[in-house]
């Protein structure tokens, strides 16, 4: 497991993406993370399609 966030550096507890990861994992999804050239992070959440 890796450190997914810099929330502590931004004044938070640094738990945001860790919590999101747990929720996404529990639904069979995944998180794709990438750095932006101009700074910051892009987090894309992907979930399996549900068929009614």
C-alpha positions as CSV (number, residue, x, y, z in Angstrom):
1,X,0.0,0.0,0.0
2,X,1.3,3.5,-0.8
3,X,0.6,6.9,0.6
4,X,-2.2,8.2,-1.6
5,X,-2.4,11.8,-0.5
6,X,-0.7,14.9,0.7
7,X,-3.7,16.0,2.8
8,X,-1.5,16.5,5.9
9,X,0.8,18.9,3.9
10,X,-2.3,20.8,2.9
11,X,-3.6,21.1,6.5
12,X,-5.8,18.0,6.6
13,X,-5.2,14.6,8.2
14,X,-4.1,13.0,4.9
15,X,-6.9,10.4,5.1
16,X,-9.1,11.5,2.2
17,X,-7.8,9.2,-0.6
18,X,-7.2,6.4,1.8
19,X,-10.9,6.4,2.7
20,X,-11.9,6.8,-0.9
21,X,-9.7,3.8,-1.8
22,X,-11.4,1.6,0.8
23,X,-14.9,2.5,-0.5
24,X,-13.8,2.0,-4.2
25,X,-12.2,-1.4,-3.3
26,X,-15.3,-2.5,-1.5
27,X,-17.3,-1.9,-4.7
28,X,-14.9,-3.7,-7.0
29,X,-13.6,-0.4,-8.5
30,X,-10.2,1.1,-9.0
31,X,-8.5,4.5,-8.7
32,X,-6.2,5.8,-11.4
33,X,-3.9,8.6,-10.2
34,X,-1.8,10.9,-12.4
35,X,0.2,14.1,-11.8
36,X,-0.7,17.2,-13.7
37,X,2.1,19.1,-15.4
38,X,0.9,22.4,-13.9
39,X,0.7,20.8,-10.5
40,X,-1.8,18.8,-8.6
41,X,-3.2,15.3,-8.9
42,X,-6.0,13.8,-11.0
43,X,-7.9,11.0,-9.5
44,X,-10.1,8.9,-11.8
45,X,-12.5,6.5,-10.1
46,X,-13.7,3.5,-12.1
47,X,-16.5,1.2,-11.1
48,X,-17.8,-2.0,-12.8
49,X,-21.0,-1.4,-14.8
50,X,-24.1,-2.8,-13.1
51,X,-26.6,-4.5,-15.4
52,X,-30.2,-4.4,-14.1
